[in-house]
Amino acid sequence: MTNRSTSEARSTSASFVTAFATGWPEAQPDIMVLSLTTHNGVQDFAFNKEQALLIAKTIKETAAKLGTPKTG
């Protein structure tokens, strides 16, 4: 994986996301919460507007480079 801002060791495998949701807490309309669900459960992440826009841009650019899904 690329675009990491941490130097921690990372696993070479990843869990597939089976569901996701976005929203914001009523008391904190200045942050976005992204909830990702995998077979391991739900993980919530909080972002400010600048981070959310950068993540969206990066995901869009990366998704455009993805190959055709393997079938079988």
C-alpha positions in Angstrom: 0.0 0.0 0.0 1.1 3.5 -0.6 0.4 7.0 0.7 0.9 6.0 4.3 1.9 8.7 6.8 3.1 6.2 9.4 6.2 4.2 9.7 4.6 1.3 11.6 4.9 -2.2 10.2 1.8 -3.2 8.3 0.2 -6.5 7.3 0.4 -7.4 3.6 -3.3 -8.5 3.7 -6.4 -6.4 4.1 -10.0 -7.1 5.0 -12.7 -6.4 2.4 -15.2 -3.8 3.4 -18.7 -5.2 3.4 -20.6 -2.0 4.3 -19.9 1.6 5.0 -21.7 4.7 6.2 -20.8 8.4 6.6 -22.3 11.0 8.9 -21.5 13.5 11.6 -22.3 13.9 15.3 -25.0 16.4 16.0 -22.8 18.2 18.5 -19.8 18.3 16.1 -21.0 19.3 12.6 -17.3 20.1 11.7 -16.2 16.5 11.5 -17.2 13.6 9.4 -17.4 10.0 10.7 -16.7 7.1 8.3 -17.8 3.7 9.6 -16.3 0.7 7.8 -17.7 -2.8 8.3 -15.6 -5.9 7.7 -15.9 -9.5 8.9 -14.0 -8.3 12.0 -16.6 -5.8 12.9 -17.2 -2.0 12.6 -14.4 0.6 12.8 -15.2 4.3 13.0 -12.9 7.1 11.7 -13.3 10.8 12.2 -12.0 13.5 9.7 -12.1 17.2 9.4 -13.3 18.7 6.1 -9.8 19.1 4.7 -8.9 15.4 5.5 -12.2 14.2 4.1 -11.7 16.0 0.8 -8.2 14.8 0.4 -9.2 11.2 1.2 -12.1 11.4 -1.4 -9.7 12.8 -4.0 -7.1 10.1 -3.3 -9.7 7.3 -3.4 -11.1 8.6 -6.7 -7.7 8.7 -8.3 -6.7 5.3 -7.0 -10.0 3.7 -8.1 -9.6 5.0 -11.6 -6.3 3.0 -11.8 -7.8 -0.3 -10.7 -7.8 -3.2 -13.0 -10.8 -5.3 -14.1 -12.0 -7.6 -11.2 -11.0 -11.2 -11.5 -13.9 -13.7 -11.9 -13.9 -17.3 -11.0 
